[in-house]
């Protein structure tokens, strides 16, 4: 999956260099990230976490764009008043946008999730990195020829194997851990 992401980035820059009329965009966005399901079956509350995203875009025409996005998100888990665990995920994925009227769009991306999970206690949870699939829709609200406010709602798939590592170092496979989320991103894109 890492090779596919690097290949997509190379195609991105080669296509842009071949077209003298190319229009690039860069964006920085942030917002809430909410799990789309229960992560643990036990009586554990999962918190809404922040997500921050940066992206590069290449507008082929008024109807199609492609690019590369990187997202960082984090969540915490509580049982009663106790903090139980924290996790973070960095997702990198190339995407395609199909643009409609008034700079609205739908998008689909596929890449890689880098996952980390920290338990508060002597045991550790090891969560595998996983396939990232993201789909959603959004809108670029142009306030000038080059600057657009961006609103985007998406769902990201993130599911990997989870192992419990005891204090003595023994590892036990627990289950798949589904950390798929719904994200709402708000921010700015600059097109040049």
C-alpha positions in Angstrom: 0.0 0.0 0.0 2.9 2.4 0.7 4.2 1.8 -2.9 0.8 2.7 -4.3 0.7 5.9 -2.3 4.2 6.9 -3.6 3.2 6.0 -7.2 0.1 8.1 -6.9 2.2 11.0 -5.7 4.6 10.6 -8.7 1.7 10.5 -11.2 0.3 13.6 -9.5 3.4 15.7 -10.1 4.1 14.3 -13.5 0.6 15.1 -14.8 0.8 18.6 -13.4 4.2 19.3 -14.9 2.9 18.1 -18.4 0.0 20.6 -18.4 1.1 24.3 -18.6 -2.5 25.3 -17.8 -2.5 23.3 -14.5 -4.1 24.7 -11.4 -2.9 23.4 -8.0 -4.6 23.7 -4.7 -3.3 23.3 -1.1 -5.6 23.0 1.9 -5.5 22.9 5.7 -8.6 21.8 7.5 -9.6 20.6 11.0 -12.7 19.4 12.8 -14.3 16.6 14.9 -13.8 12.9 14.4 -16.5 10.5 15.7 -16.4 6.7 15.7 -19.0 5.3 13.4 -19.4 2.2 15.7 -18.5 1.0 19.1 -14.8 0.3 19.3 -15.0 -1.9 22.4 -17.9 -4.0 23.5 -17.1 -3.4 27.1 -18.5 -0.5 29.1 -16.0 2.0 27.7 -16.9 5.5 26.5 -15.2 6.6 23.4 -14.6 10.4 23.1 -15.0 12.6 20.1 -11.5 13.6 18.9 -9.9 16.2 16.8 -8.8 15.6 13.2 -6.4 17.8 11.2 -5.9 17.4 7.5 -3.6 18.8 4.8 -4.0 18.2 1.1 -2.6 18.8 -2.3 -4.9 19.0 -5.3 -4.6 19.2 -9.0 -7.7 20.5 -10.8 -7.8 18.8 -14.2 -11.0 20.7 -15.2 -14.2 22.1 -13.6 -15.5 18.5 -13.2 -12.5 16.4 -12.0 -9.6 16.8 -9.6 -7.2 14.4 -7.9 -4.7 14.8 -5.1 -3.1 13.5 -1.9 -4.3 14.0 1.6 -2.7 13.4 5.1 -4.8 13.3 8.2 -4.0 13.1 12.0 -6.6 12.2 14.5 -6.7 11.2 18.2 -9.2 9.7 20.6 -9.4 8.8 24.2 -11.4 6.2 26.1 -12.9 6.3 29.6 -14.5 3.8 31.9 -16.4 5.7 34.5 -14.2 8.6 35.6 -11.0 6.7 34.7 -8.9 7.3 31.5 -8.4 3.9 30.0 -6.6 4.4 26.8 -5.6 6.8 24.0 -5.0 6.2 20.3 -3.9 8.2 17.3 -4.0 7.5 13.6 -2.1 9.1 10.7 -3.8 8.4 7.3 -2.2 9.1 4.0 -4.2 8.5 0.8 -4.5 9.7 -2.8 -8.0 10.6 -3.8 -10.2 11.6 -6.8 -12.8 14.3 -6.7 -15.8 14.5 -9.0 -16.9 18.1 -9.0 -20.3 19.4 -9.5 -22.1 22.8 -9.7 -20.9 25.6 -7.4 -17.7 23.8 -6.6 -19.4 21.0 -4.8 -17.8 17.6 -5.0 -17.9 13.9 -4.0 -14.6 12.1 -3.4 -13.1 8.7 -2.9 -9.6 7.9 -1.7 -7.5 4.8 -0.8 -4.3 4.6 1.1 -2.8 3.6 4.5 -3.6 4.2 8.2 -0.7 4.3 10.7 -2.2 3.3 14.0 -0.9 3.7 17.6 -2.7 2.7 20.8 -1.7 3.4 24.4 -3.3 1.6 27.4 -3.1 3.2 30.9 -1.6 0.3 32.7 1.1 -2.4 32.6 -0.4 -4.1 29.5 -0.1 -2.8 25.9 -2.3 -3.0 22.9 -0.6 -3.4 19.6 -2.9 -2.4 16.6 -1.8 -3.2 13.1 -1.5 -0.5 10.5 -4.3 -0.8 8.0 -6.0 0.0 4.7 -7.5 3.5 4.6 -10.6 4.0 2.5 -12.3 7.4 2.6 -15.4 8.6 0.9 -17.6 11.7 1.3 -18.7 15.0 -0.1 -17.8 18.7 0.3 -17.9 22.2 -1.0 -15.3 24.8 -1.8 -16.9 28.3 -1.2 -14.7 30.7 -3.2 -14.3 34.1 -1.5 -11.8 35.2 -4.3 -10.3 33.7 -7.4 -7.7 31.9 -5.4 -9.1 31.4 -1.9 -11.9 29.0 -0.9 -13.5 28.1 2.4 -13.9 24.3 2.5 -16.6 22.2 4.2 -16.3 18.4 4.0 -18.1 15.4 5.5 -16.5 12.0 5.1 -16.3 8.4 6.4 -12.9 6.7 6.8 -12.5 2.9 7.1 -9.8 1.8 9.6 -9.7 -1.8 10.8 -6.7 -3.7 12.0 -5.8 -6.7 14.1 -5.3 -6.1 17.8 -2.9 -8.0 20.1 -2.6 -7.7 23.9 0.9 -7.6 25.2 1.1 -8.6 28.9 3.6 -7.1 31.4 5.7 -10.3 31.0 6.0 -9.8 27.2 3.5 -12.6 26.1 1.3 -11.6 23.2 -2.3 -12.7 22.7 -4.4 -12.0 19.7 -7.6 -10.3 20.9 -9.7 -9.3 17.9 -10.0 -7.0 15.0 -10.2 -3.4 16.1 -12.6 -1.2 14.1 -11.6 2.5 14.4 -13.6 3.7 11.4 -14.7 7.3 11.8 -16.9 10.0 10.5 -15.1 13.3 10.0 -16.3 16.9 9.6 -13.6 19.2 8.2 -13.6 22.9 8.0 -10.8 25.0 6.6 -9.2 26.9 3.8 -7.9 26.0 0.4 -5.6 28.1 -1.8 -5.6 27.6 -5.6 -2.8 28.9 -7.8 
